[in-house]
Amino acid sequence: MGIVDDLQRARSAYERRDWAVAYERLSAADQDPGAGLGPAELLTLATAAFLLGDTDSCIRALQRGYRDRIDGGDVLGAIRFAFWLALVLNTRGEAAVGNGWAARAERLMADQTGDVVERGYLRIHDFFRCLDHGDVPGGLAAGDDIVAIARRHGDPDLLAQGLVCKGRLLLYSGRVPEGLALLDEAMVGVAAGELSPIFAGNVYCAMIEGCQEVLDFARASAWTAALTRWCDGQPDLVPFTGQCAVHRGQILRLHAAYPEALAEFEAACRRYAESGANAAAGLALGERADVLRIRGDLAAAEASYDEAAGYGYEAQPGRALLMVARGRVPAAVAAVRRLLTETGDPVHRSRLLAGAVEVLLAGDEVTEADNAAVQLSTIAEAFGCAGLRASAAYCLALVALAKDDPDQALPHARTAARLWDELRAPYEVARAKVLVGRAVRSLGDEDSAAAEFTTACRSFTEIGATPARQEVEKLLGRSTAGGLTGRELDVLRLVAVGNSNAEIAHRLVLSDKTVARHLTNIFAKLDVPSRTAAAAYARDHDLI
C-alpha cells in the first residue's frame, strides 16, 4: 500500500471518528522513505494521538509541525501549532512548558499586523491567565475579543470556545441567566457537528460543569446524555470519557441510583489515573465519597475523601458533613466557617451554603445558619435554577424548625419537596418530607406527621440511605436494633466514634450518671461486655 492510499484511508477514518485507524495509517505514511507527512497531516496525526490518549505522540507531531511551518516561512501556521502545544501541555499539567509555547506564539504574533483569526486563538490563553489571577474584567474582555474575531472570520471552533469562556465567567460573576444563554449558544455548534473533535469535547464538558455548579440539573441531564452518545460513537476515545463518567454519576446520584453512580465514579477514577489527570481524579473521588456518606459507609467515605485530598481536591461540604456524622461537630463548624470566609464568588459559595446550614445547626449556631440560608435563597432567586431553589427552600425550612417556627417552616418544606420531585430526586424529596412531618407535628397534626415520616422512611429504605432511614425511624418512635431506645442509640453512636462519657454528656445535655445508666442498658440489651464491643456492634449493624 502506497502513501496516497495510506493518506486516503487515514482521512476516511478521521472523518468517521475511527481514531486508531487514522493514527495507524498516518503513521504508516510517515514512514515512507520518499515522503513523510506535511504540516496539515501532522496536525491530523497529533489530533488522532490526543484522542487516543497518547499525549507524547501528539506533542511530538505538533513540534514537528511547528518546525515545518517555521522552516517554510509560514508564521501564522507556526502560531497555530504553538497554540496547540500550549493547550495540550497545560491540559497535561505541564504549565511551565505550556506557557512557554504560548509566549512563543505571542512573540510571533507581535510581528503580524493584519486582522487574522490566529489572534483570537491566542486570546484563549489570555483568558485562562485572567481566570487564574481572578481578573474578571480582563477575562470578559478576552472572551469578547475571541467571539468577535471568530464571527468576523466564520470560525466555529473559536466561536464556541469564546462563548464558553465568556459564559462561564458570567456564571462566576453571578450573571447566571446570561452565562447559561451563552453556553446554550456554544452548544448549537456542537449539536450541529460544526466543531472539530477536541473543541467539541471541551465545550461539552464546560457546559455540563457549568450546569452542575449552579444546580441546573435539567440542562446537565440533557447534555450529559448527548455527551454520552458522542463518546459512545468514538470507541477508541480516551479524553473526555472520564468527565463523561463523572457527569453520568452525578445525574445518577441525583436520581438516587447509588450503585450505578458509584460504578461511574470508579470508572472515572480509573480513566483519570491512566491519563495522569490528578485534579480530575480528585473530583471523582470526592463525588464517590459523598455517595458513600449518604449510604452510611462512613469509613469508606472518609478513605475516599482522604484520597481526593491526596490529589489536591477538597471535597466540601461533604467532608464537613461526614465530621458531623462522626460526632466531630466543632471541627465541622470550623471547617465551614473557613470555607465561607475563603469563598466569595456566588457560584462556588452556593455550592457550600446548603451543607454549611446543616453543619452550623448541628453546632447549635442558629443565627449563622439563618444567615447562610438567607444568602442561599437570595442567590437561588438570582440564578433561577430549580435545584438551587429547592436547596434554598430546604435550608429555610430547616432553620425555621430550629427556631421553633413550624408555620414558617411548612411552606418552605413543601416547596422543597415539590421542586425536588420535579427533578426526580427521591433522596432529597424524602428529606424534605421529613421536614414537612416535623412541622406538622409541631402544629399538633400527629397523623399527618406519621404519614410523611412513613413515606420518607420507605424511600430511604428503597434507595439504601441508611443514616437518613435511622433518623426518621427515631421520629416514628420505632424500636431500634437490639431494642434500644432513641436516646440509647444516640449514646451508642457517640461511643462508637470515640466519645468519652463526659463528652457524651456535654453533647446530649445529660448528666454523667444518666450516660452511665444508658451504657448499662445498652450493654444488657446488646449482650456485650464493653464499650469496644458495643462500638463494634454499632459498626456491624450500620448504626453509626
N, C-alpha and C positions, 0 to 999 in steps of 0.2 A: 504494500500500500504506500503511495507517494504522499508528499507533503500536502498537495492540493486536496487529496481525499481526506487526509487527517484533519485539515482545517475545516473542510465542509462538514465532516462528521462532528467536529467539535462545536461548530456554530449551531448545527441542528440540535445537539444535546443541550447546549446552553439555552436555546430558545424553549425547550421543553422542560427545563429545570433539572436536567439529569447531570448534576454537578460532577459526579465521579467519572462519567464517560467523557464529559467536556475536558476535565483536567487530564485524564489519561491520553486523549487524542492530541491535545495541545502539547503535552509533554513529549509525546512521540514525534510530533512535527518539529519540536525544538531540538531534537537530536539529529535531524537531517544535516549531514556534514556540509552540504552546499547551500543551506538556507538559514534556518533559525527563525525565531518569532520577531515580528516587528513590534513597535510600541503598542499598537491597538490590541494585538493578540496577547501581549504581555499583561495588559490591563485585564483582559478577559481571563487569562490564566490566574492572575492574582485574585480576582473575584471568586473564581471557582474554588481555589485553595482556601480562601477565607470561609466560604460557605461550607466547606468540608471540615472546618476546624483546624486546618493546617496553617497556622498563622506564620510559622517560619518560612514556608514556601511562598506564602503571599508576600511577605516582606521582601524576600529575595527577588521576586518577579517585579515588584514595584521599584526596587532600587535599580534594577536593570533598565526598566522603562524610563526612569528619570535620567539615567546616564545617556541612553539613546537619544532622548529629546534634547538634552543639553548639547551633545555632540553634533546633532543635526541642526542646531540653532533655533529650535522651536521652544522659545521661552515659556509661552503660555501652556504648551503641552507639559513641560517640565514642572510648572506650578501645579498642574493637576495631579501629577504623580506625587509631588511633595505634600499636597493636601491629603492624599490618601494615606501616605506613610505616617503623617502626624495623627490622623484619625485612628488607624489600626493600632499604632503603638500606644496611644493614650488609652484606647479601649482595653489593651492588654495590661495596663497599669504601668507602662514604661514612660512616665510623664516627662522625664528629663529629655529623653531621646526624641519623643514625640514633639515636644515644644521646640526642640532644635530644628526639626524639619519644618514646623510652622514658621519659625523665624527665617529660615532659608527661603521659603516661599514668599514671605513678606518682602525680603530683600530683592528678590527677582521682580516682584510686582512693582516695587518703587520706581523702576525704570519704564513702566508701561503707562502711557498717558491716556489711552482710549477708554471708552466705556465697554469693558469686557466682562463676561459672565464669571470668569475666574475670580474676580474681585469679590463677588458675592460668596463664593465658596470659602475664601479666606476669612470673611466676616463671621463664619460659623465658629472658627476658633476664637475670634474676638468675643463672641457671645459667651462661650464657655469660660473664658478668662473672667469676664464680668460676673458671671454666676458664681465662680469660685471666690471672688472677692466681695460678694454682696452688693455689687454696683448695679442696682435695679435700673436707674435711668440709662446707664451705658448699655446694659443688656437689651432694654427695649429699643434703644436707638439702633443697635446692631440687628435686632430682629426686623425692624422697619426697613433697614437697608437691604437685608437679604431678600425680603419679599419684593421690594421694589425692583431690584436687579433681576430677580427671577421672572417677574412679569414682563419686564422690558425685553428679555431675551427668550421668553417662552420655554423656560427650563423647569419641567415638572418636579424633578428631584429637589432642586434648590428651593422651589416654591413651597413644597410640602415641609421641608426642613425648617424654612423660615417661619412658616405658620406655627409649627410645633414649638420652636424656640420662643416665639412671642406669646403663644397661648399658655405655655407652662409658666412663664414669668408673670403673666397676668393673674394666673391662679394664685401664685405665691404672694402677689400684691393684694389679694383679696377681691380682685375683679373677676370672680369666678364665672358668671354667665358669659362675659366677653371672652374669657380664656377658653371655655368649652366650645364656644362658637367657632373660634379659630382652629381648635383641634378637630372639630367636625369637618371644617373646610379642608384641612390637610388630608383627612381620611377619604375625601372624594377621589383624589388622585390614586390612592392605594386601591380603593374598591374598583376603580375603572381600569386597573392594570397599567397605569401610566408610569409607574416608578420602577427604577432598577431594583434588584432584589435586596441589596444592603440597605438602601434608603427605605424601602418598603418595610423591612423588618424593624428598623429603628423607629419609624413613625408608628407602626402598630404598638410597639412596646411603650413608647412615650405616651400615646393616647390612653392606654389601659392603666398605666401607672398614675396618670393624672386623675382619671376617674376614681381609682381606688383611694387616692389621697383625700378626695372630697366626698367619699362615700356615695358616689353616683353609680349605684350598683346596676341600674338598668343599662346605661351605656357600657359599663365594664363587662356585663354579661354578653351583650350583643357583639362587642368587638373581640372578646376572648374567644367566642365561638368562631368568628371569622379568622382570627389568628390561628386557631387550631386547624381549620381547613387549609389555610395557607401553608402551614408547616407540614401537614399530612400529605400535601401534594408534592413535597420535595423529600423523598425518603432518605436521602443522604445528608440532609441539612443538619448541621451541628449548632451554629449560633442561633439564638432566639428560641431554641427548643426548651432550654432551662427556664427562660422567662415565661414561656407559654405554659409550662407545667406549674409554675408558681401561680400564675393568674387563674388557671383552672382550679388549683387547690383553694384559692381564695373564694372563688364562686361556690365551690362545693362546701366549704366551711360555712358560708352564708346560709346555704340550704341545709346545714347540719348533717351532711353526708360525710361524717368524720373519718371512717376508714378509708374512703376513696380520697379524701383531701390529704390524709397522711401519706398515702401512696404517691400522690402527685408531688408533695413537698420532698419526699425522699428521692423520687426520680430527679427532681430539680437539683438536689444536693449532689447527686452523682454526676450529672451533666456539668454542673459548675466546677466540681472538683477536677473533672477531666480537662476542662478548658482553662483552669487556673484563675477563674473569676471568683476571688475570695470574698469580696464585698457582697456579691450577689448570693453566694452560698450562705453568708450570714443572715440575709433576709429570709431565705428559705427555711433555715434552722429556727429562726425566731417565729415564723408562722407555724411551723411544726410544734414548737413548744406551746404556743397559745392553744392549739387544739388539744394537746395532751393535758394541759392545765384544766380546760373545760371538762374533759372526760374524767378528771380526778387522778391521773397518773402523775402525781406531783414530783416524784423522784426523777422520772424520765423527762418531765418538763424542765426541771432545773438543770439536768445534764444538757439538754438541747439549748437552753438559754446560755449556759456556760460556753458551749461550743460556738454559738453565734457570736458571743463576746470575743472569743479567740480569733474570729475573722474580722473584728473591728466593728461589729454591729450591735448597738444597744437596743434590745427588743423591749421597748417600753410603750405603753404602761403595763404590758403583760407581766414583766418580771416583778413589778411592784405589787400587782395583784397576787402573784404567787407568794410573795412575802407575807401578805395578809393571810392567805390560806394556811401558811405555815406558822402563824402566830407572831410574826415579826412586824407588827404594825408600826412601831416608832420608826424603824428603818424604812418601811414603805412610804410613810408620810414624808420623811426627809428626802427620799428619792424624788417623789413627785413635786415637792416644793422646788428642789433644784432644777428639775426639768422645765417647770413652768417659768422659772426665772430665766433660764437659758434660751427659751424658745419664744421668739417674737412674732414670726410671720403667722398669719391666721390659718393657713392650711396645716402646717405642722402642729400648731397649737391645738387645732380642732381634733387632731388625732390623739392628743394626750388628755384632753379635758374630761371626757367621759370616765376613763379609768381613774383619773385624779379625784373625781367626785366620790367614787366608791371607796377609794383608799382613805380620803380625808374623813368620810363619815365613819369608817371603821376606827379611826383615831379620835372620834368624837369632836372633830374640828368642823362643826356645823356651819359656822359663818364663812369659813374659807370654801367649804363645799358649795354653799349657796352662791358665792361669788363666781366660782368656776362654772356652775350650772347656768347662771345668767349669761356669762361670757359665751358659753357654747350655744345657747339659744340665740343670742344676737348674731353670731357667726352663721348659724344654720339658716336663719331668715335671710341673711345677705346672700348666702351661696345658693339657697333654694333647692338643694339636693335632698331627696326623700330620706336616704339613710342617715344623713346628719340631723335632719329634723326629728326623725324617730329617736335617735340617740339623745338629743337635747330634751325631748319630751319625757323620756325615761328618767333622765337625771333630775329634771324639775320635780317629777313625782317623788323620786327617792328623797330629795331634800325636804319636800313638804311633809312627808311622813316622819322624817327625823325631827321636824319642828312641830309634830303633833297637829298637823293641819290636814286632815283627810279630805275636807271639802275642796281644798286646792289641789291635792294630790290626785284625786279621782279623774278629773278630765284630762290631765296630762298623761296618766297611766293608760287611759282608754285611747288617747291619740297615739301613744307609742305602740300599743297593741295593733291598732288599725294599720299604721304605716308599715310596721314590720311584717304584718300579714300580707300586705300588698307586694312586698318584696320577697315573699315566700321564705321567711327566715324563722323557722319553728322554734329555735332556741331563744331568740330574742322575743318572739311572741309570748312564749311561756313565762319568761322573766317579767314581762310587762303585766301578764295576767296575775302573777304573784302580787304585784303592787296594787292592782285593782282589788284583789282579795283582801289585802291588808287595809286598804282604805275603807272598803265597805264594812269590814269587821269593826273598825274603829267607829263607824257610824251606826253600829248596832245591828247590822244585817248579817247575822251569822250564817244563814242558809246560803245566801249568795256568795259569801266568802268561801265556804266549803266547796261550792261548785267551781269557783275559779281555781282554788288550790288543787282540787282533784284533776281538773283538766290540765293544769300545768304539770302536776306530778306525772300524769300519764305521758305527756310529751317528753319530759326529761328522761323517763324510763325508756321510751322508744328510741331516743337518739343516743342514749348512753352518757348523759350528762350527770354523773353520779353525785358530785357535791351539791349541785342545784336540787337534785331529787331529794337528797337527805335534808336539806334546809326546808323544803316545802313539806316534807313528812313531819317535821317538827311543828310546823304551823297547823297541820292537820291533827296533831296530837297522837299520831300513831306511835306505837312502841317501836323502839329501835332494836338493832341486832343485840341479842343477849338479854332482851327485856330491859335495857337501860332507859331511864327517863331522859328527856331532852337535856336537862341540866347535867346529868351524869355523862351524857355524850359530850357536852361542851368540855367538861373536865377531862375526859379521856383524850379528846383531840389535843388539848393543850399539853397533857402528859406525853403524848406520842411525839410531839415536836420539841420536847426537851424542856418544858417549863417546870420550875420548882413549885412547891405548894404556895410559897409566898407570892410568886409571880402569878399563879393561877388566881389566888385570892384577889390580887390587885386588878387583874384583867376582868374578872367576873363580878367584882364588888361583893366579895364574900369574906367571911372570917376564916382564919386558918383552921379553926375547929370544924367549920362546915365543909371545907375542902377535904379534910382528913376523913370526915364521915362519908362523903361521896366516894372517896377512894376505897374505903372499906366495903361499901355496897358494890362498887364496880368489881373488885376482886372476887367477891362472893358470887355475883351474878354470872361473871365470865369464867369462874372457876380457875383463876390464875393466881400465882403466888406472889407476884411482884410488879412493880411499875414497868420493868423491862418487858415482862411477859404481856402485860396489858397493852403496852405500846405495839408489840408485835401483833397482837390480836387486832388492834385498830388498823394496822397496815394491811394485814392479810384479808380483812373484811371491808376494805375501801371505806373506812370510817373517817379518815383524815380529810 
